[in-house]
């Protein structure tokens, strides 16, 4: 999947998270098992801290269930 600078600019404008931070997180994601609930929970919490958002246990579980069950949209550009 190829991301454009426009994609990163949209993300940064909405979240105030810089491209370099996103790429660092992406590298971490590639090195871990995304079907592992503990790993997913850690990543969700890290994202929450980066964006200054509190992610409730309920919302974390919904995200984890979506990822584990392959319910995440493949075209991320449309999410932004």
C-alpha positions as CSV (number, residue, x, y, z in Angstrom):
1,X,0.0,0.0,0.0
2,X,1.4,3.4,-1.0
3,X,0.7,6.5,1.0
4,X,0.9,9.9,-0.4
5,X,2.1,13.1,1.4
6,X,-1.5,14.2,1.1
7,X,-2.6,11.2,3.2
8,X,0.0,12.1,5.9
9,X,-1.0,15.8,5.8
10,X,-4.7,14.8,6.4
11,X,-3.6,12.6,9.4
12,X,-1.4,15.3,10.8
13,X,-4.1,18.0,10.5
14,X,-6.6,15.9,12.3
15,X,-4.4,14.3,14.9
16,X,-1.3,16.6,15.2
17,X,0.8,13.4,14.9
18,X,3.7,13.9,12.6
19,X,4.6,11.7,9.6
20,X,7.8,10.4,11.2
21,X,5.8,9.3,14.3
22,X,3.3,7.5,12.0
23,X,6.1,5.8,10.1
24,X,7.7,4.7,13.4
25,X,4.5,3.2,14.6
26,X,4.0,1.5,11.2
27,X,7.4,-0.1,11.6
28,X,6.5,-1.4,15.0
29,X,3.2,-2.8,13.6
30,X,5.1,-4.7,11.0
31,X,7.4,-6.3,13.6
32,X,4.5,-7.5,15.8
33,X,1.7,-10.1,15.5
34,X,-1.5,-8.1,14.9
35,X,-3.6,-11.1,15.9
36,X,-2.2,-11.0,19.4
37,X,-4.6,-9.1,21.7
38,X,-1.9,-7.9,24.1
39,X,0.1,-6.4,21.3
40,X,-3.0,-4.7,19.8
41,X,-4.0,-3.3,23.2
42,X,-0.5,-1.8,23.6
43,X,-0.6,-0.2,20.2
44,X,-4.1,1.2,20.7
45,X,-3.0,2.7,24.0
46,X,0.1,4.2,22.4
47,X,-2.1,5.7,19.6
48,X,-4.4,7.2,22.2
49,X,-1.5,8.8,24.0
50,X,-0.1,10.2,20.7
51,X,-3.4,11.8,19.8
52,X,-4.4,12.8,23.3
53,X,-7.5,10.6,23.2
54,X,-8.8,8.4,25.9
55,X,-9.7,5.0,24.5
56,X,-12.2,3.2,26.8
57,X,-11.8,-0.6,27.4
58,X,-15.0,-1.1,25.4
59,X,-13.7,0.8,22.4
60,X,-10.3,-1.0,22.7
61,X,-12.2,-4.4,22.6
62,X,-14.2,-3.3,19.5
63,X,-11.0,-2.3,17.7
64,X,-9.3,-5.6,18.7
65,X,-12.2,-7.7,17.6
66,X,-12.3,-5.8,14.2
67,X,-8.6,-6.4,13.6
68,X,-8.5,-10.0,14.7
69,X,-11.6,-10.8,12.6
70,X,-10.3,-8.9,9.5
71,X,-13.0,-6.3,9.6
72,X,-10.7,-3.3,9.0
73,X,-11.1,-1.5,5.7
74,X,-8.3,-2.0,3.3
75,X,-8.5,1.5,1.8
76,X,-7.3,3.7,4.6
77,X,-7.3,6.9,2.5
78,X,-11.1,6.9,2.6
79,X,-11.1,6.9,6.4
80,X,-9.4,10.2,6.6
